[in-house]
Amino acid sequence: MTATLAGIESITFDFGNTLVPVSRGAFRRVVELTASAVARADPSIDREAFLIAWAEERERQFREDVPAFREVDLAERLVRVFARLRGMSPPPPDEAWDQARAAELSDAAEIETTIETYSHAFVEGLPPAPGVDDLLVRLADGGRGLAILSNWPLAATVDRYVDARGWRPFLRAVVISQRVGVIKPHPAIFAAARSALGDPAPSAILHVGDDWAADVAGAAAVGWRTAWVSGRPADTPLPTSDRPPSIRADLELDSIADLDRHLAWVGPRVAERSG
């Protein structure tokens, strides 16, 4: 779809598979580095067993939390993983964990250290999409308010990534589901981002993302304009949704680096307010 959008004052970006491609191989390397660190800290833990337990508990969390618009909790997942590795049998797939009992088999410092390892491995191991650094500079220089608006289980990882890439000066906000308490497409997370941007008119906000349900349908439902990015890794392990025939995006982009070519010039009034 080729189009030019006028009246866009603010732009929000999804993180995973929009600003940062997440392939299955890259994601697995992050988890493998985490597993290796855990096994070094406690030689009684088998690295491969950690990887299996992580994958199974990750899928369990998605089944439990996503339908309720809740973000998955990494600390909760690790409590379950350590419990399994230390002899506690997991419940059947359709039953809940006894989280309090599972927590007796690990300690808070151990959980925190593992989360930090995982977070740093992600930041150091996954580059942004080509052209993103320059795109953010161009859009910010053009006077538009920019923000990240993403479902992500650890907001600290996104913060670290933003700082490591030097994006912070170009962003007005980093709005992450872990902090807000709900995931896209729930309207509350879009409301939080709009407020962080200074409450522009909904029709003056463009949300850019790769997922139809979370990004396109979610943003359109609150009156925002939408841009769908098709160029995500085909094997991504991140949650994805099929494209429904009833929903269309205002823009469809093969590459996020092309975004500003489809945006009309921003006049002085918007540029001054954004400065």
C-alpha positions in Angstrom: 0.0 0.0 0.0 1.4 3.4 -1.0 0.0 6.4 0.9 1.0 9.7 2.5 -0.4 10.4 5.9 -1.1 14.0 6.9 -1.7 15.4 10.4 0.5 12.9 12.3 2.0 14.7 15.3 3.1 11.7 17.4 4.4 8.2 16.5 4.6 5.2 18.8 6.6 2.1 17.9 6.3 -1.5 19.0 9.7 -2.9 20.2 10.1 -6.5 19.4 9.9 -7.3 15.6 9.4 -3.6 14.8 12.3 -1.7 16.1 14.3 -4.9 17.0 13.9 -8.1 14.9 13.7 -11.2 17.1 14.5 -14.4 15.3 14.2 -17.8 16.9 17.9 -18.3 16.7 18.8 -15.0 18.3 16.2 -15.5 21.0 17.5 -19.0 21.7 21.0 -17.7 22.1 19.8 -15.3 24.8 18.2 -18.1 26.7 21.2 -20.3 26.2 23.5 -17.7 27.7 21.1 -17.4 30.6 21.1 -21.2 31.1 24.9 -21.3 31.0 25.1 -18.7 33.7 22.6 -20.5 35.9 24.5 -23.8 35.5 27.8 -22.1 36.5 26.2 -20.6 39.6 24.7 -23.9 40.6 26.5 -26.9 39.1 23.7 -29.2 40.3 21.5 -27.7 37.6 21.6 -29.2 34.2 21.8 -26.6 31.4 19.6 -28.6 29.0 17.0 -29.2 31.6 16.8 -25.4 32.3 16.2 -24.8 28.6 13.4 -27.3 28.4 11.7 -26.0 31.6 12.1 -22.4 30.4 10.4 -23.2 27.1 7.5 -25.1 28.7 6.9 -22.6 31.4 7.0 -19.7 28.8 4.3 -21.4 26.8 2.2 -22.0 30.0 2.4 -18.4 30.9 1.2 -17.3 27.4 -1.7 -19.6 27.8 -2.6 -18.3 31.2 -1.9 -14.6 30.8 -2.4 -13.4 27.3 -6.2 -14.1 27.1 -6.6 -12.0 30.2 -4.4 -9.2 28.7 -1.8 -9.7 31.4 1.9 -9.5 30.7 3.9 -12.6 31.6 6.1 -12.3 34.7 9.7 -13.4 34.3 10.3 -13.8 38.0 7.3 -16.0 38.3 8.5 -18.1 35.4 12.0 -18.5 36.9 10.5 -19.5 40.2 8.7 -22.3 38.4 11.8 -23.3 36.4 14.0 -23.5 39.5 11.3 -25.5 41.3 11.2 -28.0 38.5 15.0 -28.3 38.4 15.1 -28.9 42.1 12.5 -31.7 42.2 9.1 -30.2 42.2 6.8 -31.7 39.5 5.0 -29.2 37.3 1.2 -29.3 37.4 -0.7 -30.6 34.3 -1.1 -28.1 31.5 -4.6 -27.1 32.5 -3.8 -26.6 36.2 -2.2 -23.7 38.1 1.1 -23.8 39.8 1.4 -23.6 43.6 3.5 -20.5 43.3 4.1 -20.1 47.0 5.4 -23.7 47.4 7.5 -23.4 44.2 9.1 -20.2 45.6 10.5 -22.2 48.5 13.0 -23.8 46.1 14.8 -20.6 45.0 15.7 -17.2 46.6 15.1 -13.7 45.5 18.7 -12.9 44.8 19.0 -15.9 42.5 15.9 -14.9 40.6 17.1 -11.3 40.2 20.6 -12.3 39.0 19.1 -14.6 36.4 16.8 -11.9 35.1 19.7 -9.5 34.9 21.7 -12.0 32.9 18.8 -12.6 30.5 18.2 -8.8 30.1 21.8 -8.0 29.3 22.2 -10.9 26.9 19.2 -9.6 24.9 20.5 -6.0 24.8 24.0 -7.1 23.7 22.9 -9.8 21.3 20.1 -8.3 19.1 20.7 -5.4 16.8 17.9 -3.0 15.7 16.3 -3.2 12.3 18.4 -1.6 9.6 17.9 2.2 9.5 16.1 2.6 12.8 18.8 4.8 14.4 18.7 7.3 11.6 14.9 7.1 11.3 14.4 8.2 14.9 16.7 11.1 14.4 14.9 12.3 11.3 11.5 12.0 12.9 12.5 13.7 16.1 14.2 16.5 14.1 11.0 16.9 12.1 9.1 17.9 15.2 7.1 14.7 16.0 6.7 13.3 19.4 8.0 9.7 19.5 7.5 6.9 22.0 8.0 3.2 22.3 4.7 1.4 23.1 5.3 -2.3 23.5 4.3 -5.5 25.2 7.4 -6.7 26.9 7.8 -8.8 30.1 10.8 -6.7 31.4 10.7 -3.0 31.0 14.3 -2.7 32.2 15.4 -4.5 29.1 13.8 -2.0 26.8 15.2 0.9 28.9 18.7 -0.6 28.6 18.3 -1.1 24.9 17.2 2.5 24.4 20.1 3.8 26.4 22.7 1.5 24.7 21.5 2.7 21.2 21.4 6.3 22.2 17.7 6.6 21.5 16.7 8.3 24.7 17.0 12.0 23.5 14.6 11.2 20.6 11.9 9.6 22.7 9.3 11.3 24.9 8.3 8.1 26.6 8.9 4.3 26.9 5.5 2.7 27.7 5.8 -1.0 28.4 3.1 -3.5 29.4 5.0 -4.6 32.5 4.7 -1.1 33.9 1.1 -0.4 32.8 -0.3 -3.8 33.9 -2.0 -4.8 30.7 -0.9 -5.7 27.2 -1.9 -4.5 23.8 -4.6 -4.5 22.4 -6.1 -3.4 25.7 -7.1 0.3 25.4 -5.5 1.2 28.7 -2.0 0.8 27.4 -2.8 3.1 24.4 -4.3 5.6 26.8 -1.1 5.5 28.9 1.0 6.2 25.8 -1.2 9.0 24.6 -1.0 10.7 28.1 2.8 10.4 28.0 2.9 12.1 24.7 0.9 15.1 26.0 -2.6 14.0 24.9 -2.6 14.7 21.2 -5.8 14.0 19.3 -6.1 10.2 18.6 -6.2 10.8 14.9 -2.8 12.6 15.1 -1.1 9.5 16.6 0.4 6.8 14.3 1.2 3.5 15.9 3.8 1.3 14.1 3.9 -2.4 14.7 4.2 -5.9 13.3 1.2 -7.6 14.9 -2.3 -7.3 13.6 -4.2 -7.9 16.8 -2.0 -6.1 19.2 -0.8 -3.2 17.0 -3.1 -2.6 14.1 -6.5 -3.6 15.6 -5.6 -2.3 19.0 -4.5 1.2 17.8 -7.4 1.5 15.4 -9.9 0.7 18.1 -8.8 3.8 20.0 -8.9 6.0 16.9 -5.2 6.1 16.1 -3.7 5.7 12.7 -1.8 2.5 12.0 1.3 1.3 10.1 2.0 -2.4 9.7 5.6 -3.6 9.3 5.7 -6.9 7.4 9.4 -7.5 7.6 9.6 -9.5 10.8 11.6 -12.7 11.0 9.5 -15.6 9.7 10.6 -17.9 12.6 10.1 -15.4 15.4 9.2 -16.9 18.8 7.3 -13.8 19.8 3.5 -14.0 19.9 1.9 -13.2 16.5 -1.6 -13.0 15.1 -3.0 -13.7 11.6 -4.2 -10.8 9.5 -8.0 -10.6 9.6 -9.8 -9.7 6.4 -11.8 -7.0 8.1 -8.9 -4.9 9.2 -6.6 -2.7 7.1 -3.7 -0.5 8.2 -3.2 3.0 7.0 0.3 2.1 5.9 1.9 -1.2 5.0 5.7 -1.2 5.1 8.3 -3.7 4.1 10.9 -1.8 6.1 10.5 0.5 9.0 13.3 2.6 7.6 10.9 3.8 4.9 8.3 5.2 7.3 9.1 8.9 7.0 8.7 8.8 3.2 5.0 8.2 3.8 4.4 11.1 6.2 3.4 14.6 5.2 5.6 17.5 6.2 5.1 18.7 9.8 4.4 22.4 9.9 6.0 24.9 12.3 3.2 24.8 14.8 3.7 21.2 15.6 7.4 21.4 15.5 7.4 24.3 18.0 5.1 22.5 20.4 7.2 19.4 20.2 10.4 21.2 20.9 
